[in-house]
Amino acid sequence: KPTQADVFYQAGMGALARFDYAAPEQRDVARAAFARTVDNAEPTSFESVGQGAYGTSRHYLARLNPIVASGEVDSVVLIASDVTDLKTAQHELRETNEKLRVAISASGIGLWNWDPRRDELVMDETCASILGTDPGRAPKSYAEYRQLLGLEDAADLERNIRRALEIGVYADAEHTLRGADGR
């Protein structure tokens, strides 16, 4: 059964003590993941920060997979993937989403989304407010939304939706809605 005192080999680096590859402050996380893998005979993963080429800081996702023989963990395979670019992209996406949220909030634009396969309509707080209601009482389906339209606008909307489903693009359209209060 593997122990934490075991030595492993890393290409180009020779023998290393099991956790020498990890930054000192990351070693407890690595040890705990290793222990879970050995104790439970199930794969485990953890994220860590380590030193990359030229001393740069890099983010890694490490996966530990037990090799079981005769009902016991015989060895553990560790595969680490550099996820620095993914972490950077996630951070940039969060920043962009926050900027978008602030811009939408400042503009007074309401957002909605309709999933035609499930006939599920979701409106944000501003969109619901424009209809004179709150998100919990806003229309939740196309049929509920359609009830807020006059006959002519309902027919126009039907044509626009059919066209959008055919070509995959929803054209700009305007229609008058009655508020949730019926006006």
Salt bridges, closest charged atoms under 4 A:
ASP6 OD2 - ARG18 NH2 3.15
ASP28 OD1 - ARG31 NH1 3.56
GLU47 OE1 - LYS87 NZ 2.55
ASP82 OD2 - ARG58 NE 2.89
GLU95 OE2 - HIS91 NE2 2.92
GLU98 OE2 - ARG101 NH2 2.61
ASP115 OD1 - ARG117 NH2 3.93
ASP115 OD2 - ARG118 NE 3.31
GLU120 OE1 - ARG118 NH2 2.94
ASP156 OD1 - ARG159 NH2 2.08
GLU158 OE2 - ARG146 NE 2.85
ASP181 OD2 - ARG183 NH2 2.70
